[in-house]
Amino acid sequence: MDLSQITASEIVVTGLILVGTVFLFVGSLGLATLPDLMRRLHAPTKATTLGIGAMLIASMLWFDLQHDALSFHELLIALFLFMTAPVSAHMIAKAHMLRDKATQEALPPAADSGWATLTPPSVDARES
């Protein structure tokens, strides 16, 4: 392929693939090297939303611009990932907070409302 035949859409798609690759690499590196669960949890969730998101957008653009075929599969995958990644990360972090005594002691003291599920409700509140 001659370099003069490269279109603007190919440059945009290539840029999105490179951006996605960088985010996925950094997320994988963070998952492998960060010291504790709470910091390690942050890396793959960002890699999922930004890295895979950029790859899916590149795929959608490629099939729409080059083949005139609008693909909803990538859109559905992106929506599913954008909805489930934050929720699963929140649930893993919450489980870690509930199970690890050192993390509980490092948290600031809870206000009247408590840390959602960290501080159990009072006995009086459960009876009413």
ROSE-4610 file (N, C-alpha, C; in Angstrom, 1 decimal, always signed):
// ROSE-4610
residu = [M/M/M/D/D/D/L/L/L/S/S/S/Q/Q/Q/I/I/I/T/T/T/A/A/A/S/S/S/E/E/E/I/I/I/V/V/V/V/V/V/T/T/T/G/G/G/L/L/L/I/I/I/L/L/L/V/V/V/G/G/G/T/T/T/V/V/V/F/F/F/L/L/L/F/F/F/V/V/V/G/G/G/S/S/S/L/L/L/G/G/G/L/L/L/A/A/A/T/T/T/L/L/L/P/P/P/D/D/D/L/L/L/M/M/M/R/R/R/R/R/R/L/L/L/H/H/H/A/A/A/P/P/P/T/T/T/K/K/K/A/A/A/T/T/T/T/T/T/L/L/L/G/G/G/I/I/I/G/G/G/A/A/A/M/M/M/L/L/L/I/I/I/A/A/A/S/S/S/M/M/M/L/L/L/W/W/W/F/F/F/D/D/D/L/L/L/Q/Q/Q/H/H/H/D/D/D/A/A/A/L/L/L/S/S/S/F/F/F/H/H/H/E/E/E/L/L/L/L/L/L/I/I/I/A/A/A/L/L/L/F/F/F/L/L/L/F/F/F/M/M/M/T/T/T/A/A/A/P/P/P/V/V/V/S/S/S/A/A/A/H/H/H/M/M/M/I/I/I/A/A/A/K/K/K/A/A/A/H/H/H/M/M/M/L/L/L/R/R/R/D/D/D/K/K/K/A/A/A/T/T/T/Q/Q/Q/E/E/E/A/A/A/L/L/L/P/P/P/P/P/P/A/A/A/A/A/A/D/D/D/S/S/S/G/G/G/W/W/W/A/A/A/T/T/T/L/L/L/T/T/T/P/P/P/P/P/P/S/S/S/V/V/V/D/D/D/A/A/A/R/R/R/E/E/E/S/S/S]
num = [1/1/1/2/2/2/3/3/3/4/4/4/5/5/5/6/6/6/7/7/7/8/8/8/9/9/9/10/10/10/11/11/11/12/12/12/13/13/13/14/14/14/15/15/15/16/16/16/17/17/17/18/18/18/19/19/19/20/20/20/21/21/21/22/22/22/23/23/23/24/24/24/25/25/25/26/26/26/27/27/27/28/28/28/29/29/29/30/30/30/31/31/31/32/32/32/33/33/33/34/34/34/35/35/35/36/36/36/37/37/37/38/38/38/39/39/39/40/40/40/41/41/41/42/42/42/43/43/43/44/44/44/45/45/45/46/46/46/47/47/47/48/48/48/49/49/49/50/50/50/51/51/51/52/52/52/53/53/53/54/54/54/55/55/55/56/56/56/57/57/57/58/58/58/59/59/59/60/60/60/61/61/61/62/62/62/63/63/63/64/64/64/65/65/65/66/66/66/67/67/67/68/68/68/69/69/69/70/70/70/71/71/71/72/72/72/73/73/73/74/74/74/75/75/75/76/76/76/77/77/77/78/78/78/79/79/79/80/80/80/81/81/81/82/82/82/83/83/83/84/84/84/85/85/85/86/86/86/87/87/87/88/88/88/89/89/89/90/90/90/91/91/91/92/92/92/93/93/93/94/94/94/95/95/95/96/96/96/97/97/97/98/98/98/99/99/99/100/100/100/101/101/101/102/102/102/103/103/103/104/104/104/105/105/105/106/106/106/107/107/107/108/108/108/109/109/109/110/110/110/111/111/111/112/112/112/113/113/113/114/114/114/115/115/115/116/116/116/117/117/117/118/118/118/119/119/119/120/120/120/121/121/121/122/122/122/123/123/123/124/124/124/125/125/125/126/126/126/127/127/127/128/128/128]
x = [+0.8/+0.0/+0.9/+0.6/+1.3/+0.8/+1.8/+1.4/+0.5/+0.4/-0.5/-1.9/-2.1/-3.5/-4.1/-3.4/-3.9/-5.0/-6.1/-7.2/-7.3/-8.0/-8.2/-8.8/-9.8/-10.5/-9.5/-8.6/-7.6/-6.7/-6.3/-5.5/-6.2/-7.5/-8.3/-8.5/-8.8/-8.9/-7.6/-6.5/-5.2/-4.9/-5.2/-5.0/-5.8/-7.0/-7.8/-7.3/-6.8/-6.3/-5.0/-4.2/-3.0/-3.3/-4.2/-4.7/-5.2/-6.0/-6.6/-5.5/-4.5/-3.4/-2.6/-2.3/-1.6/-2.3/-3.6/-4.4/-4.4/-4.6/-4.7/-3.3/-2.2/-0.9/-0.7/-1.0/-0.8/-1.7/-2.9/-3.8/-3.3/-2.8/-2.2/-0.9/-0.1/+1.1/+0.7/-0.3/-0.7/-1.3/-2.1/-2.6/-1.5/-0.4/+0.6/+1.6/+1.7/+2.8/+2.4/+1.1/+0.7/+0.6/+0.9/+1.2/-0.1/-1.2/-2.3/-3.6/-4.6/-5.8/-6.5/-6.6/-7.3/-6.6/-5.3/-4.6/-4.6/-4.5/-4.5/-5.9/-6.9/-8.3/-8.5/-7.9/-8.1/-7.6/-6.4/-5.8/-6.7/-7.2/-7.9/-9.3/-9.9/-11.2/-11.0/-9.9/-9.6/-9.2/-8.5/-8.1/-9.3/-10.3/-11.5/-12.3/-12.5/-13.4/-12.7/-11.4/-10.7/-10.1/-9.4/-8.7/-9.7/-10.5/-11.5/-12.5/-12.8/-13.7/-13.1/-11.9/-11.2/-11.1/-10.9/-10.8/-12.2/-13.2/-14.6/-15.0/-14.7/-15.0/-14.2/-13.0/-12.2/-12.8/-13.3/-14.0/-15.3/-16.1/-17.3/-17.0/-16.0/-15.7/-15.2/-14.4/-13.8/-14.9/-15.8/-16.9/-17.9/-18.1/-19.0/-18.4/-17.1/-16.5/-16.0/-15.5/-14.9/-15.8/-16.8/-17.6/-19.1/-19.4/-20.8/-21.7/-21.2/-22.0/-22.0/-23.0/-23.1/-23.3/-22.4/-22.4/-22.8/-23.9/-24.3/-23.7/-23.0/-22.4/-21.4/-20.5/-19.5/-20.2/-21.3/-22.0/-22.5/-23.1/-23.7/-22.6/-21.4/-20.3/-19.8/-19.7/-19.2/-20.2/-21.5/-22.5/-22.4/-22.3/-22.2/-21.0/-19.8/-18.6/-18.7/-19.2/-19.3/-20.2/-21.2/-22.1/-21.6/-20.9/-20.5/-19.2/-18.2/-16.9/-16.9/-17.6/-17.6/-18.4/-19.4/-20.2/-19.4/-18.7/-17.9/-16.7/-16.1/-15.0/-15.5/-16.7/-17.2/-17.5/-18.1/-18.4/-17.1/-16.1/-14.8/-14.2/-14.2/-13.7/-14.5/-15.8/-16.6/-16.4/-16.2/-15.9/-14.6/-13.6/-12.3/-12.4/-13.1/-13.3/-14.0/-14.9/-15.6/-14.8/-13.9/-13.1/-11.8/-11.2/-9.8/-9.9/-9.5/-9.5/-8.6/-7.4/-6.4/-7.0/-7.8/-8.4/-9.5/-10.3/-11.3/-10.7/-9.6/-9.0/-8.4/-8.0/-7.4/-8.4/-9.7/-10.7/-11.0/-11.4/-11.8/-13.0/-13.2/-14.4/-15.7/-16.7/-17.9/-18.8/-19.5/-20.5/-21.7/-22.8/-24.0/-24.6/-24.4/-25.0/-24.0/-22.8/-21.9/-21.3/-20.6/-20.0/-20.8/-22.0/-23.0/-23.1/-22.3/-22.4/-21.3/-20.4/-19.3/-19.7/-20.5/-21.0/-22.4/-22.5/-23.9/-24.9/-26.1/-27.1/-27.3/-27.8/-28.0/-29.1/-29.2/-30.2/-31.6/-31.7/-33.0/-33.5/-32.6/-33.1/-33.6/-33.0/-33.4/-34.7/-35.1/-36.3/-37.5/-37.4/-38.5/-38.8]
y = [-1.2/+0.0/+1.2/+2.2/+3.4/+4.3/+5.1/+6.0/+7.1/+7.4/+8.5/+8.0/+6.7/+6.2/+6.1/+6.5/+6.4/+7.5/+7.2/+8.1/+8.7/+9.7/+10.3/+9.3/+8.6/+7.6/+6.5/+6.1/+5.1/+5.7/+6.9/+7.6/+7.7/+8.0/+8.1/+6.8/+5.7/+4.4/+3.9/+4.1/+3.7/+4.5/+5.7/+6.5/+5.9/+5.6/+5.0/+3.7/+2.9/+1.6/+1.8/+2.7/+3.0/+3.5/+4.4/+4.9/+3.8/+2.9/+1.8/+0.8/+0.6/-0.3/+0.2/+1.5/+2.1/+2.0/+2.3/+2.2/+0.7/-0.2/-1.6/-2.1/-1.6/-2.0/-1.4/-0.1/+0.5/-0.2/-0.5/-1.2/-2.6/-3.3/-4.6/-4.5/-3.5/-3.3/-2.9/-2.0/-1.7/-2.8/-3.7/-4.8/-5.8/-5.9/-6.8/-6.2/-4.9/-4.3/-3.5/-3.0/-2.2/-3.1/-2.5/-3.3/-3.9/-3.1/-3.7/-3.7/-4.3/-4.5/-3.2/-2.3/-1.1/-0.3/-0.2/+0.4/-0.5/-1.8/-2.7/-2.7/-2.5/-2.5/-1.3/-0.2/+1.0/+0.8/+0.1/+0.0/-0.8/-2.0/-2.6/-2.0/-1.3/-0.7/+0.5/+1.2/+2.3/+1.7/+0.6/+0.0/-0.5/-1.0/-1.5/-0.4/+0.7/+1.7/+2.5/+2.8/+3.7/+2.9/+1.8/+1.0/+0.2/-0.6/-1.3/-0.4/+0.7/+1.7/+2.3/+2.6/+3.2/+2.1/+0.9/-0.2/-0.4/-0.4/-0.6/+0.6/+1.8/+2.9/+2.8/+2.4/+2.2/+1.2/+0.1/-0.9/-0.4/+0.3/+0.8/+1.8/+2.7/+3.6/+2.9/+1.9/+1.2/+0.6/-0.2/-0.8/+0.2/+1.3/+2.3/+3.0/+3.5/+4.3/+3.5/+2.3/+1.5/+0.6/+0.0/-1.0/-0.6/+0.6/+1.1/+0.1/-0.4/-1.4/-0.9/-0.3/+0.1/-1.1/-1.2/-2.4/-2.0/-2.6/-2.3/-3.3/-4.3/-5.2/-4.5/-3.7/-3.0/-2.0/-1.4/-0.4/-1.1/-2.3/-3.1/-3.6/-4.0/-4.4/-3.2/-2.1/-0.9/-0.5/-0.5/-0.2/-1.2/-2.4/-3.4/-3.2/-3.0/-2.8/-1.5/-0.4/+0.8/+0.8/-0.1/-0.3/-1.3/-2.3/-3.3/-3.1/-2.4/-2.3/-1.4/-0.3/+0.5/-0.2/-0.9/-1.7/-2.8/-3.6/-4.7/-4.2/-3.1/-2.5/-2.0/-1.4/-0.9/-2.1/-3.2/-4.3/-5.0/-5.1/-5.7/-4.8/-3.5/-2.5/-2.6/-2.7/-2.8/-4.1/-5.2/-6.5/-6.4/-5.8/-5.6/-4.8/-3.7/-2.9/-3.7/-4.5/-5.3/-6.4/-6.9/-8.1/-7.7/-6.6/-6.3/-5.3/-5.8/-5.0/-3.8/-3.9/-2.8/-1.7/-2.0/-1.0/-0.3/-1.0/-0.4/+0.5/+0.2/+1.1/+2.3/+2.2/+3.3/+4.4/+4.0/+4.9/+5.9/+7.1/+8.1/+7.7/+8.2/+7.8/+8.1/+7.2/+7.4/+8.4/+9.1/+10.1/+9.4/+10.1/+9.5/+8.5/+8.7/+7.8/+6.6/+6.6/+5.5/+5.4/+4.3/+4.0/+3.1/+3.4/+2.6/+1.2/+0.2/-1.1/-1.5/-0.5/-0.8/-0.8/+0.2/+0.3/-0.3/-1.3/-1.9/-1.0/-1.1/-0.2/-0.6/+0.4/+0.2/-0.9/-1.4/-2.4/-1.8/-0.6/+0.1/+0.3/+0.6/+0.9/-0.4/-1.6/-2.8/-3.3/-2.9/-3.4/-2.7/-1.4/-0.7/-0.9]
z = [+0.0/+0.0/+0.0/-0.8/-1.0/+0.2/+0.7/+1.8/+1.4/+0.1/-0.4/-0.4/-0.3/-0.3/+1.1/+2.1/+3.5/+3.7/+4.2/+4.3/+5.7/+5.9/+7.3/+8.2/+7.7/+8.6/+9.1/+8.2/+8.7/+9.7/+9.6/+10.6/+12.0/+11.9/+13.2/+13.8/+13.0/+13.5/+14.1/+13.4/+13.9/+15.2/+15.3/+16.6/+17.7/+17.5/+18.5/+19.0/+18.0/+18.4/+19.2/+18.9/+19.7/+21.1/+21.2/+22.5/+23.3/+22.7/+23.5/+23.9/+23.1/+23.4/+24.6/+24.5/+25.6/+27.0/+27.0/+28.2/+28.7/+27.8/+28.2/+28.7/+28.1/+28.6/+30.0/+30.2/+31.5/+32.6/+32.2/+33.1/+33.5/+32.6/+32.9/+33.7/+33.4/+34.2/+35.7/+35.8/+37.1/+37.9/+37.3/+37.9/+38.4/+37.6/+38.0/+39.1/+39.1/+39.9/+41.2/+41.2/+42.3/+43.6/+44.8/+46.0/+46.7/+46.7/+47.5/+46.6/+47.1/+46.4/+45.9/+46.8/+46.5/+45.3/+45.3/+44.2/+43.0/+43.1/+42.0/+41.3/+42.1/+41.5/+40.6/+40.8/+40.0/+38.5/+38.4/+37.1/+36.0/+36.3/+35.3/+35.0/+35.9/+35.6/+34.7/+34.8/+33.9/+32.5/+32.5/+31.2/+30.5/+31.2/+30.6/+30.0/+30.7/+30.2/+29.1/+29.3/+28.3/+27.2/+27.5/+26.5/+25.6/+26.2/+25.4/+24.7/+25.4/+24.8/+23.5/+23.5/+22.3/+21.2/+21.6/+20.6/+19.9/+20.8/+20.2/+19.3/+19.7/+18.9/+17.6/+17.6/+16.4/+15.5/+16.1/+15.3/+14.7/+15.4/+14.9/+13.8/+13.9/+12.9/+11.6/+11.8/+10.7/+9.8/+10.5/+9.7/+9.1/+9.8/+9.2/+8.1/+8.2/+7.2/+6.0/+6.2/+5.2/+4.5/+5.2/+4.7/+4.6/+5.0/+5.1/+5.8/+6.9/+7.7/+9.2/+9.6/+11.0/+11.9/+12.9/+13.7/+15.1/+15.6/+17.0/+18.0/+17.6/+18.5/+19.4/+18.8/+19.6/+20.5/+20.1/+21.0/+22.2/+22.0/+23.1/+24.0/+23.5/+24.3/+25.2/+24.5/+25.3/+26.4/+26.1/+27.1/+28.3/+28.0/+29.0/+29.9/+29.2/+30.0/+30.8/+30.3/+31.0/+32.2/+32.1/+33.3/+34.3/+33.9/+34.8/+35.5/+34.8/+35.4/+36.7/+36.7/+38.0/+39.1/+38.7/+39.8/+40.4/+39.5/+40.0/+40.8/+40.4/+41.2/+42.6/+42.6/+43.8/+44.8/+44.2/+45.1/+45.6/+44.8/+45.3/+46.4/+46.2/+47.2/+48.5/+48.4/+49.6/+50.3/+49.6/+50.2/+50.9/+50.3/+50.9/+52.2/+52.2/+53.4/+54.5/+54.2/+55.2/+55.8/+55.0/+55.5/+56.1/+55.7/+56.2/+57.3/+58.5/+59.7/+59.6/+59.0/+58.9/+58.0/+57.0/+56.2/+57.0/+57.8/+58.6/+59.6/+60.2/+61.2/+60.5/+59.2/+58.5/+58.1/+58.0/+57.5/+58.6/+58.2/+59.2/+59.9/+61.1/+61.9/+61.1/+61.3/+60.6/+61.2/+60.4/+60.9/+61.4/+61.7/+62.2/+61.2/+59.9/+58.9/+58.7/+59.1/+58.9/+57.5/+57.3/+56.0/+55.2/+55.0/+54.3/+54.9/+54.5/+55.0/+56.0/+56.2/+57.1/+58.6/+59.0/+60.3/+60.4/+61.2/+61.3/+62.0/+61.6/+62.2/+63.7/+64.4/+65.9/+66.1/+67.3/+67.6/+67.5/+68.0/+68.0/+66.6/+65.7/+64.3/+63.6/+64.0/+63.3/+63.9/+65.1/+65.7/+65.2/+64.7/+64.2/+62.8]
